[in-house]
Structures are given as structure tokens and as C-alpha cells.
Amino acid sequence: MKHRLLASLAAFGLAFTSAATALADDLESLLGTWSVKKTNEQDQAFFQVIEVRKDKFIFKLTGLDDTVFIYAEGDLKLEKAGPFKMVRFVNIKGGQSATDLQPVEEEFASIYVLGENTWTTASNFDRERPQPPGIEVYKRVKLDEPKTLVIDKIVMDETPQPATWYVCLEVTVEGTTRKYNVAGKGYDKTPVTIPLDLNFPKVKPGQKATFTCKLDDVDEDVCTEAVDQRSTGGFAASASGSESYKPEANWRYSIHWHLK
């Protein structure tokens, strides 16, 4: 009896170890970006994109031109559920962009199957949701060669500055910072388009750029800590795109970029 119990425990341990190893291998295989093309009820095409980074994920709902409509991020966990493999998305924050995130009081669980460059998920079967249950076949997005990220322009739609104002923009990508500021160059109206042409080499799609935008009515103060208005934000590099920001009730602007 004792030997039979030990043998059973050994078999259980071996099975548990094999399952854990298989899930670890799957997590390694999932690293990267996955995409599936879908259509909505108005027959408009869009992409669902999931980027897996170790045990973290980024989810985006985008248009065909890479415009982001929904953005979410959180933790990703792989589990066994009987004979099935399950992926769970937990600790989620979501919004319309990476700079507009709120906690999401819900978790998502999907059964999945990994193929050669495919990731098939059975979604919305775990609970009743507005979206119907369905099978989605994500395809691995081929990694693009690094390109040059060009910050084209900033469009200032509205500012809190009542008279002549100056602008200072600092953008950082992977530790490299570029600054736009032209001494003596002031503006006294909105909307106004300000050409930038800030270049960052060796940037891949999805890499994050962060920035600080400053406004002041004193030219010498606009790039200092004594600045009147300061706004921070970020965006993910893409073939082309723009992001709008509204740091104050009477301050609105957008940043435009592309990869070349």
C-alpha cells in the first residue's frame, strides 16, 4: 500500500511538472504580437491586437490605419483546466489610449490552442457579456525592422495662454530625448500647426514614446521648471498616427508621427 501511494504521488508530481513545463513553453511561444482582423455590425473592418510581454499583455482595438480606439493592459496567466489550456487576463486597466487608463473590474478567461504562428482562442464563454462568444484565430505579427520615428508636428487647438506664448516639447524613446524649442518664436493664436521633424532611429512599431509639453508667456522660462503650463503623455509608435490630449479645460492639442 505504501509503495502504491508513493508511486501515485510520484506520477502526480511528474504530471504536474509536465503541465507546468508545457505552460512555461507556451508563455515563451506567446511572446510577441498577435493580430486578428474582424468586422463590426456596420461591416467596418478593424483589428484586435494582443502583445505579450512575459506575463504582461497589451490589447488594442485599431482601425485599418492603426488608429487606436480601445487600449488595455494587465497581467496574463496560463492555466490548465482539465484537458484544456486556459489564458486569463487579469488586473486590467483600459481606456481610449495608453495615457487614459482606468481599472477594469472584470477578468477574462479563454481556452486556447497554439499552432505554428497561430493562437486560437475561445472567447466570452466564461460568462455572459455584450459581445457574443466566438472563436478567434490570431496570427503572429511579423517583426518589422527598426525604422526612424519622425514626430511630424504638434497641432495646438487651444491654449490657456491669453497673449503671445512659447512652446517647448521634449520627447523620449528608449532613453533618447529630443527637444523642440525655437528661441524667440512665439504664437498669439489658435489653432496653429507647429512643424517639429524630431527623428528617433531604430524604433519598432509598438515602442512607446513619452513626452513633456510646456507653455509659457516668457521665452526664457518655457523649457525650465518655472514654466506656466506642463503636460505629459505618451503614445505607441506606428506606421502613421496621431494622439489628442486635453490636460486642462482650455488646453487641447495633438501630436502627429510616422515611421519611415
ROPA-346963 format. One record per residue: y, z, x of N, C-alpha, C in turn; residue in three letters. Coordinates in steps of 0.02 Angstrom, whole numbers, plus 32768, in hexadecimal, padded with zeros to 4 digits. Layout:
BEGIN
YZXYZXYZXALA;...
end
This chain:
BEGIN
7FC480008029800080008000803F8000802BMET;803D802980608076802E808D80827FEC80AFLYS;804C7FCC80C680547F8C80E9806E7F5780BAHIS;80567F59807A806D7F28804980B87F32803BARG;80D07F70803781167F7F802C81407F668066LEU;81297F7380A3814D7F5D80DE81517F1080E0LEU;811A7EF080CE81197EA780CD814A7E8C8099ALA;814D7EAD805E817B7E98802A81C37EA08040SER;81D27ED9806082167EE5807882297EB380AFLEU;81FA7EA280DA82067E71810E82147E2C80F0ALA;81ED7E1A80BD81F87DD9809C823C7DD78079ALA;824E7E108059828F7E13803882C77E0C806BPHE;82C07E3080A382F37E2C80D882FA7DE680F3GLY;82C17DC480FB82C27D7F811582E47D5180E3LEU;82D47D5980A382F37D2F8070833E7D3C806BALA;83517D7C806F83987D8D806C83BD7D7080A8PHE;839F7D7580E383BE7D5A811F83C57D0E811BTHR;83917CED810083927CA480F983C97C8F80C9SER;83D07CB4809184047CA4806084497CAD807FALA;84537CE480A384947CF280C284A57CBC80F6ALA;84717CA7811C847C7C73814E848E7C31812DTHR;846C7C2180F5847A7BE380D184C27BE380B6ALA;84D97C1C809B851D7C20808185507C1B80BALEU;85417C3980F3856D7C34812D85727BEC8144ALA;85397BC9814485397B82815785627B598125ASP;855C7B6980E585827B4680B285CD7B5080BCASP;85E17B8F80CB86287B9E80D586437B758110LEU;861B7B6F8144862F7B46817D86367AFD8169GLU;86077AE5814086097A9F812A86447A9180FBSER;865B7AC480D786917ABB80A886D67AB880C9LEU;86DB7ACC8108871C7ACD8129873A7A878127LEU;87797A838112879A7A43810C87B97A3980C8GLY;87C779FB80B787E979EA807987BC79BE804DTHR;87BA79CF800B879079AC7FDB87BC79957FA1TRP;87AD795B7F8687D7793F7F5187AD791B7F1CSER;87C379207EDD87A478FA7EA787DB78DD7E7CVAL;87D4789E7E698805787C7E3F87F178837DF6LYS;882278957DCB881478A07D84884C78807D5BLYS;884278807D19887678697CEB8880789D7CB5THR;88BE78A37C9D88CC78D37C6888C678B17C23ASN;88D978D67BEF88D278BC7BAB88FF78807B9EGLU;893478797BC6896178407BBF894C78067BEDGLN;890F780B7C0888F377D87C33891B77CF7C73ASP;893C78047C8A896078037CC98934781F7D00GLN;893177FC7D388906780F7D70892778467D9AALA;88FD78747DB4891678A77DE188DC78BD7E0EPHE;88EC78E47E4088BA78FE7E6F88B5794A7E6APHE;887879637E6E886C79AA7E7B885679AF7EC4GLN;887879D97EEA886B79DF7F32885D7A277F43VAL;88277A337F6788167A767F7F88117A747FCBILE;88387A9D7FEC88337AA4803588137AE78045GLU;87DD7AE6806B87B97B23807D87C97B3580C6VAL;87DF7B7280CF87EF7B8C811287CA7BCE811BARG;87917BCB813C87667C06814487567C2280FELYS;876C7C5F80EF875E7C7B80AD879C7C798080ASP;87C97C4B808D88057C42806488057BFB8047LYS;882A7BF28011882F7BAF7FF488777BA27FDEPHE;88887B617FDB88C67B497FBE88B47B147F8BILE;88CD7B1B7F4E88BF7AEB7F1989017ACA7F05PHE;88FF7A877EFD893A7A627EE889287A2F7EB3LYS;89547A297E82895079F37E51898A79C47E62LEU;897A79867E7589AE79597E8D89AD79177E68THR;89E678F47E6989E978B17E5089CE78807E85GLY;89CC78417E7389B3780F7EA289E278067EDELEU;8A21781D7ED78A5178187F0E8A5678597F36ASP;8A2478867F2D8A2178C67F508A5178FB7F35ASP;8A7578EC7EFF8AA0791F7EE18A7579597EC6THR;8A8779967ED98A6079D17EC68A7979EC7E83VAL;8A4B79F27E528A5D7A0E7E108A467A567E09PHE;8A0C7A667E2589F27AAA7E2389D87ABC7E69ILE;89E67AF87E7F89D07B107EC189B27B557EB9TYR;897A7B617ED9895A7BA37ED689377BB17F18ALA;89317BF07F29890D7C047F6588EC7C477F5AGLU;88B97C567F8288977C967F7A885A7C997FA7GLY;882A7CC57F9487ED7CCF7FBB87B37CA77F9CASP;87877C907FC7874C7C6A7FB2870E7C8F7FC8LEU;86DE7C977F9A869F7CBA7FAA86647C917F92LYS;86307C8E7FBA85F27C6D7FA785BD7CA17F99LEU;85977C967F6385647CC67F4E85267CA17F35GLU;84EE7CC47F3384B27CAB7F1484AD7CC77ECDLYS;849A7C9C7E9D848F7CB27E58844C7C967E42ALA;84177CBB7E5283D37CA27E4583C77C657E71GLY;83B27C2D7E5483A57BF27E7D83E47BCB7E8CPRO;841E7BE27E72845C7BBB7E7984897BD97EAFPHE;84B57BAF7EC984EA7BC57EF6852B7BC47ECFLYS;85527BF87EDA85907BFF7EB385CB7C097EE2MET;86047BE87ED086427BF37EF486727C187EC5VAL;86917C4C7EDF86BF7C747EB787047C717ED6ARG;87377C667EAC877C7C647EC1879E7CA37EA6PHE;87B47CCE7ED387CD7D107EBF880F7D1E7EE2VAL;88307D557ECC88717D6A7EE988A27D307EEAASN;88A87D107EB188CE7CD17EAE89187CDE7EA0ILE;89427CB67EC289897CB27EB289997C697EA5LYS;89C27C5C7E7289CF7C177E608A167C0C7E49GLY;8A297BCC7E478A6C7BB97E318A747B6E7E36GLY;8AB37B587E378AC17B107E3C8AC77AF97E84GLN;8ACC7B287EB38AD07B167EF98ABA7B527F23SER;8AB47B487F658A9F7B7D7F928AD37BB47F97ALA;8B117BA77F828B467BD97F858B537BFA7F41THR;8B2A7BEA7F108B337C057ECC8AF07C1E7EB3ASP;8AD97C567ECE8A967C6F7EBF8A997CB27E9BLEU;8A6E7CB87E688A677CF67E438A1C7D067E3EGLN;8A097D477E3C89C27D587E3589A47D3B7DF6PRO;89677D217DFB89437D067DC2890C7D397DAFVAL;89117D537D7388E27D877D5E88A17D697D44GLU;88817D407D6D88437D217D58881D7D097D96GLU;87DB7D087D9187B17CED7DC6878A7CB17DABGLU;87757C867DD887507C4A7DC5870F7C487DEDPHE;86D97C377DCB86977C327DEC86767BF07DD8ALA;865C7BCD7E09863C7B8C7DFC85FA7B887E22SER;85C87B6C7E03858A7B5A7E2685987B1B7E4EILE;857D7B177E8A858E7ADD7EB485507AC27ED8TYR;85567A837EEC85247A627F1685497A3C7F4CVAL;85357A457F8A85547A217FC1852A79E57FD4LEU;854979AB7FDA8528796F7FF1854979568031GLY;8539791A8044855878FE807F859E78E6806DGLU;85D0790D8081861779008072862779038027ASN;85FD79268000860C79327FB98601797C7FA9THR;862779957F7A862379DA7F63862579D87F17TRP;85EC79DF7EF785E679DC7EAE85EA7A217E91THR;86187A2B7E6186227A6D7E43861B7A687DF7THR;85FE7A9B7DD985FB7AA27D90862F7AD67D7DALA;86687AC07D6486A27AEC7D5A86AC7AFE7D10SER;86CB7B387D0586DD7B517CC286A07B5F7C96ASN;86677B6B7CB5862C7B827C9086287BCF7C90PHE;864F7BEF7CBC86497C387CC2866A7C5D7C89ASP;869C7C3E7C6886BB7C5D7C2F86E27C287C08ARG;86F67C397BCB871B7C097BA187627C027BBBGLU;87787BC47BC587BB7BB67BDD87D87B7B7BB7ARG;881B7B707BBD88397B367B9B881B7AF47BB4PRO;88087AF17BF587E97AB57C0F879E7AB67C00GLN;87827A7F7BEA873B7A7E7BD987107A817C18PRO;86D27A9A7C1286A57A9A7C4B86977A527C62PRO;86897A4B7CA2867C7A087CBC865F7A097D02GLY;864579D07D15862B79C67D59865E799E7D80ILE;866E79B67DBC869F79947DE6868079877E2AGLU;8687794A7E42866C79377E8386A7792C7EB3VAL;86B3795E7EDC86E779597F0E86CD79327F4BTYR;86F8790A7F6986E778E67FA5871079017FDFLYS;86F1790480198715791D8053874C78EC8066ARG;87887907807187C178DF808587BD78D480D1VAL;87BD789680E487BA7886812B87F878A0814ELYS;87ED78C28185882578DE81AA885078A681C6LEU;889178AA81B788BF787881D188D3788A8218ASP;88E37857823E88FD7862828189427882827BGLU;895478AF82A9899678CD82A689CD789882A7PRO;8A0078A382808A397875827D8A79789C8289LYS;8AB1787882858AF17899828E8B0E78AA8249THR;8B1C78EA823F8B3C790082028B8878F68209LEU;8BA578D281DA8BED78C481DB8C0C78E7819FVAL;8C3A791581AB8C61793381758C9C7904816AILE;8C9A78DE81348CCB78A881298D1078C18117ASP;8D1278EC80E58D5478FE80CA8D4F793E80A1LYS;8D88795B80968D8E799280668DC1797D8033ILE;8DB079837FF48DDE79717FBD8DF779B27F9FVAL;8E3779BF7FA88E5679FC7F8E8E7279EC7F48MET;8E4F7A047F158E6479F67ED08E9C7A247EB8ASP;8E9A7A627ED18ECC7A947EBC8ECE7ACB7EF1GLU;8F097AE47EFF8F0F7B1C7F2F8F3E7B527F12THR;8F357B907F2A8F627BC67F148FA57BC67F3APRO;8FAD7B977F698FEA7B947F9190227B717F69GLN;905C7B927F5E90917B757F3490BD7B427F57PRO;90BF7B447F9A90EB7B177FC090C17AF07FF3ALA;90DE7ADE802B90BA7ABA805F90837AE6807BTHR;90477ACA8082900E7AF180998FE87ACB80CFTRP;8FC27AF080F78F9B7AD5812F8F527AE98126TYR;8F267AC281448EDE7ACD813B8EBA7AD1817EVAL;8E887AFC81818E5E7B0381BC8E167B0781A3CYS;8DEA7ADA81B98DA57ADA81A48D787ADF81E1LEU;8D4B7B1181E08D197B1982168CD47B1181F8GLU;8CAC7AE282148C697AD481FC8C387AE38234VAL;8C007B0582238BCD7B1782548B897AFD823ETHR;8B667ADC826C8B227AC582608AF87AD8829DVAL;8AC57B0382928A987B1882C78ABE7B308305GLU;8AEF7B5A82FA8B147B7883328B4C7B4E834FGLY;8B537B1083398B897AE583518BC17AE4831DTHR;8BFF7AF383348C387AF783078C6B7AC18316THR;8C827AA082E28CB97A6F82E88CF27A8782BCARG;8D307A7C82D38D6A7A9482AE8D9A7A5A82A0LYS;8DB37A5982628DE87A2A82508E287A518244TYR;8E5C7A3F826A8E9F7A5A825F8ECF7A2E8286ASN;8F017A1482648F3479EB82858F757A128284VAL;8F8C7A2682C08FC97A4E82C490047A2882A6ALA;90297A4A827C90657A2D825E90577A028221GLY;901679F68211900679CC81D8900179F6819ALYS;903479F1816F90357A188132902E79ED80F4GLY;901D7A0C80BC901679EA807C903D7A118048TYR;905979EC801790827A0E7FE4906F79F97F9EASP;903279DC7F97901D79C87F548FD179C87F50LYS;8FB879C77F138F7079BD7F068F6A79917EC8THR;8F34796C7EC18EFC79687EF08F0F793E7F2EPRO;8EED794D7F658EF879277FA28EB579217FC7VAL;8EA978E77FE48E6C78DB800B8E7E78DF8055THR;8E59790A807A8E66791580C18E2C78FA80E9ILE;8E3478C3810F8DFD78A881398DED78D98170PRO;8DAB78E1817F8D96791281B18D7378F281EDLEU;8D3D78CD81E18D1578AD82168CFC78DF8249ASP;8CDC791682318CBC7946825D8C7379328266LEU;8C5C792B82A48C19791182B28BEC794582D1ASN;8BAD794882B88B7A797682D38B3B794D82E2PHE;8B2A794383228AEE791B83328AAE79418326PRO;8A77791C83208A337937831C8A2B796782E1LYS;8A3E795082A68A38797782698A057955823BVAL;89D7797C821F89A5796181F189B9796F81A9LYS;89A27945817B89AF79548134899579998122PRO;89BD79BE80FD89AA7A0180E989C67A378115GLY;89DC7A25815289FA7A58817D8A3A7A72815DGLN;8A467AB381668A7F7AD281448ABD7AD2816FLYS;8AF57AC081518B367AC581708B5D7AFC814CALA;8B7F7B2781728BA97B5B81568BF17B4E816BTHR;8C207B6781458C667B5981568C937B91813EPHE;8CCF7B91815C8D067BBB81458D437B8F813CTHR;8D607B9181028D9D7B6B80F38DD67B9B80EBCYS;8E0E7B8D810E8E477BBA810C8E877B9580F8LYS;8EB17BB780D28EF27B9B80BD8F297BCE80CELEU;8F637BB480E18F9C7BE080EF8FDC7BB680EBASP;90147BD880DC90547BB580DC90777BB98120ASP;90557BDA8150906F7BDF8195903E7BBB81C3VAL;90547B8781E490297B5D820E90057B868243ASP;90297BB58263900C7BDB829A8FD87C0D8283GLU;8FD67C1D82428FA87C5182298F687C34820CASP;8F677BF381FD8F317BD881D38EEC7BDD81F3VAL;8EE77BDC82358EA57BE282568E987C288271CYS;8EC07C59825B8EB87C9D82748E9B7CCA823ETHR;8E8F7D0982508E767D3A82208EAC7D5181EFGLU;8EEC7D4081FD8F247D5481D28F317D20819CALA;8F037CF381918F0C7CBC81618F127CD6811AVAL;8F387CB180F08F427CC580AA8F037CBF8081ASP;8EE47C8480808EA87C7780588E6D7C638085GLN;8E327C7D80758DF67C6E809B8DBC7C63806AARG;8D957C2E80768D5B7C20804C8D217C0D8079SER;8CE57C28806A8CAA7C1880918C757BF88063THR;8C4A7BCF80818C157BAF805A8BE57B8A8086GLY;8BBB7B6280688B8A7B3C808E8B6C7B058064GLY;8B487AD880858B257AA280628AEC7A89808EPHE;8ABD7A6680708A857A4980958A937A0080A4ALA;8A8979ED80E38A9779A880F88A69797880D1ALA;8A85793E80BE8A5F790B809B8A7C78C780ACSER;8A5B789280968A72784F80A68ABB78468095ALA;8ACF785E805C8B15786180498B1B78948011SER;8B5478B5800D8B5B78E77FDA8BA079087FDBGLY;8BAA79337FAA8BE879597FA58BD979997F80SER;8C0179CB7F8B8BF97A0C7F6A8C3E7A267F57GLU;8C437A417F1A8C837A5B7F038C837AA77F07SER;8CBE7AC37F138CC57B0B7F1B8D047B227EF5TYR;8CFF7B5F7EDB8D387B7C7EB78D3C7BC67EC9LYS;8D587BD57F048D5B7C1B7F1B8D8B7C477EF3PRO;8DBE7C287ED48DED7C4D7EAB8DFC7C257E6CGLU;8E1C7C477E3C8E297C267DFC8E547BE77E05ALA;8E817BE87E358EAF7BAF7E3F8EA47B8C7E83ASN;8E657B907E9B8E557B6E7EDA8E137B497ED0TRP;8E167B067ED38DDA7ADC7ECC8DDB7AA57F01ARG;8DA17A9A7F1F8D9D7A657F518D547A4E7F57TYR;8D4B7A157F778D0779FC7F838D0279E07FCASER;8CC779E77FE78CB979CD802A8C8779948024ILE;8C92795E80498C68792280458C4A7913808AHIS;8C0C78FB808B8BEA78EF80CB8BB778B680C4TRP;8B9C78A080FD8B64787180FE8B4178768141HIS;8B04785C81448ADF785781828ADE780E8198LEU;8AE9780381D88AE777BE81F18ABC77B9822FLYS;
end
